[in-house]
Amino acid sequence: MLAVTMVTIDCEDPKALAEFWTQALQTEVVADLEGYLVLGGSPALALQQVEDPTPGKNRLHLDLSGGVRTEEVARLVELGAEVVRNHDVEGFAWTVLRDPAGNEFCVSDPHGEND
């Protein structure tokens, strides 16, 4: 049976992007493999240097949750994220953000808990 052990984000500058994601996820770089950084966690998050990141919307994105969504969004914006839009559907709310490299990700309320 397969399991997700790591999610990799393509970017131009992994070290710069690691500054955001290590603070956002309260983790640290556990491997630096010249243009490929791995952050601790489960699943792990990797930042891979590529010459030309894919333009446009990500085909895969992270969905994060924990704590009070509005407080987490404010914290992430202070770290360098940008709010794209907010959603509220039938008692479930989430915020779409972009990291400093332009990758979209979401922060949601726990299912069934709207703030």
Secondary structure, DSSP 8 states (H G I E B T S, - for coil): -----EEEEEES-HHHHHHHHHHHTT--EEEE-SSEEEE-SSSEEEEEE-SS---SS-SS-EEEE-S-HHHHHHHHHHHT-EEEEEEEETTEEEEEEE-TTS-EEEEE--TT---
